[in-house]
Amino acid sequence: MPTPRVAERLQEQIANEFAAFQQYTAIAVHYDADTLPRLAAFFYAQALEERNHAMMMVRYLMDQGVDARIPGVAAPETDFSDIVAPVALALAQERRVTDQINALAALAREEGDYTTEQFMGWFIREQIEEIATMSDLLRVVERGRDAPLMVEEYLARESAGGGGEDAGAPPVAGGPLG
């Protein structure tokens, strides 16, 4: 079972993940309203990933016998100056989440909570991918600032086939059993 300090930090991280879900949804809606469907789809998918990250943590806490709380979050940013600003915000958010995840894993180790430290390993690996993906997208939108349809073309070309489910991912609360 997580120590009280680790459990509290996990509760805070659930809030951070739901805030990221809200922010990515707001970014997706912004691009959708600007008729940039590929950028919108990318961020709608990112939003669902963040929601699932929160629900993985909820499931973990429940499995460990800890009451999981679903927090409220602050309203996301919704006004953006150009096509680049939302992606720059998303990259900054991913860097912040990486710091939060690393701090949580470090706290678990410090507290001798090796089960939670092991659980956080998946999130650490996920953040490496998230920062790389968002960094690449930021470079693309910076180049396509004045030609957003070029960004749409890039996303159509690069996302063909998509990813897939990560068999090593922690279970999601409310997800399939087994």
C-alpha positions in Angstrom: 0.0 0.0 0.0 1.3 3.5 -0.8 2.6 5.5 2.1 0.3 8.4 3.0 2.7 11.0 1.4 2.8 8.9 -1.8 -0.9 8.4 -1.9 -1.5 12.1 -1.5 1.0 12.9 -4.4 -0.8 10.3 -6.5 -4.1 12.1 -5.8 -2.5 15.3 -6.9 -1.2 13.7 -10.0 -4.7 12.5 -10.9 -5.7 16.1 -10.8 -2.7 17.0 -13.0 -3.7 14.4 -15.5 -7.3 15.5 -15.6 -6.1 19.1 -16.1 -4.0 17.9 -19.0 -7.1 16.1 -20.4 -9.1 19.4 -20.2 -6.3 21.4 -21.8 -5.9 19.0 -24.7 -9.6 18.9 -25.2 -9.6 22.7 -25.3 -6.8 22.7 -27.9 -8.6 20.1 -30.0 -11.8 22.2 -30.0 -9.7 25.3 -31.0 -8.3 23.5 -34.0 -11.6 21.9 -34.8 -13.3 25.3 -34.9 -10.5 26.5 -37.2 -11.3 23.6 -39.6 -7.9 21.8 -39.0 -9.3 18.3 -38.5 -6.0 16.5 -38.3 -4.6 18.8 -35.5 -8.0 18.5 -33.8 -8.0 14.7 -34.0 -4.4 14.6 -32.7 -5.3 16.6 -29.6 -8.6 14.7 -29.1 -6.6 11.5 -29.0 -4.0 13.1 -26.6 -6.9 14.2 -24.4 -8.1 10.6 -24.1 -4.6 9.4 -23.3 -4.4 11.9 -20.4 -7.8 10.9 -19.1 -6.7 7.3 -19.2 -3.5 8.1 -17.3 -5.6 9.6 -14.6 -7.8 6.5 -14.6 -4.8 4.2 -14.4 -3.8 6.0 -11.2 -7.3 5.8 -9.9 -7.3 2.0 -10.6 -3.9 1.7 -8.9 -5.1 3.5 -5.8 -8.3 1.4 -5.6 -6.3 -1.8 -6.1 -4.0 -0.7 -3.2 -7.0 -0.1 -0.9 -6.7 3.7 -1.0 -9.8 5.8 -1.5 -9.3 7.5 -4.9 -10.8 11.0 -5.2 -11.8 12.6 -8.5 -10.7 16.3 -8.3 -12.0 19.4 -9.9 -9.5 21.3 -12.1 -9.0 24.8 -13.2 -10.4 25.9 -16.5 -8.0 25.3 -19.4 -6.5 28.0 -21.6 -8.7 28.5 -24.7 -7.5 31.6 -26.5 -4.5 31.2 -28.7 -2.7 33.7 -30.9 -1.7 31.4 -33.7 -1.4 27.8 -34.8 1.9 27.4 -32.8 0.7 28.6 -29.4 -1.4 25.5 -28.5 1.4 23.1 -29.4 4.0 25.2 -27.4 1.6 25.1 -24.5 1.2 21.3 -24.9 5.0 20.8 -24.9 5.4 22.9 -21.8 2.7 20.9 -20.1 4.4 17.6 -21.1 7.6 18.8 -19.6 5.8 19.9 -16.4 4.1 16.5 -16.2 7.5 14.7 -16.7 8.9 16.6 -13.7 5.8 15.7 -11.6 6.0 12.0 -12.6 9.8 11.9 -11.8 9.2 13.6 -8.5 6.5 11.1 -7.6 8.7 8.1 -8.5 11.5 9.7 -6.4 9.2 10.2 -3.4 8.1 6.6 -3.7 11.7 5.4 -3.6 12.5 7.8 -0.7 9.5 6.3 1.2 10.5 2.7 0.5 7.3 2.3 -1.6 8.8 0.2 -4.3 5.5 -1.0 -5.6 4.5 2.6 -6.5 8.0 3.3 -7.8 7.6 0.3 -10.2 4.1 1.5 -11.2 5.5 4.9 -12.1 8.1 3.4 -14.4 5.5 3.0 -17.2 4.6 6.7 -16.9 8.3 7.7 -17.0 8.7 5.8 -20.3 5.5 7.3 -21.6 6.7 10.8 -20.9 9.8 10.3 -23.0 7.5 9.5 -26.0 5.2 12.4 -25.2 7.9 15.0 -25.1 9.5 13.6 -28.3 6.1 13.6 -30.1 5.2 17.1 -29.0 8.7 18.5 -29.7 8.4 17.2 -33.3 4.9 18.6 -33.7 6.1 22.0 -32.4 8.9 22.1 -35.0 6.4 21.2 -37.8 3.8 23.9 -36.7 6.6 26.5 -36.4 7.5 25.8 -40.0 3.9 25.7 -41.1 2.8 28.8 -39.1 1.7 30.5 -42.3 0.5 27.4 -44.1 -1.6 25.3 -41.7 -2.7 22.9 -44.4 0.9 21.8 -44.7 0.7 20.8 -41.0 -2.5 18.9 -41.7 -0.8 17.1 -44.6 2.2 16.2 -42.4 -0.2 14.7 -39.7 -2.1 12.8 -42.4 1.1 11.3 -43.7 2.8 10.6 -40.4 -0.1 9.2 -38.5 -1.1 6.6 -41.1 -1.6 3.3 -39.4 -1.6 4.8 -35.9 -0.2 3.3 -32.8 -2.0 0.7 -30.9 -2.7 -0.4 -27.4 0.4 -0.8 -25.1 0.1 -4.3 -23.6 2.3 -3.2 -20.8 0.2 -0.2 -19.7 -1.4 -0.3 -16.3 -5.1 -1.1 -16.2 -7.6 1.8 -16.5 -10.4 2.2 -13.9 -13.6 1.4 -15.8 -11.7 -0.4 -18.5 -12.0 -4.0 -19.6 -11.5 -6.6 -16.9 -8.8 -9.2 -17.2 
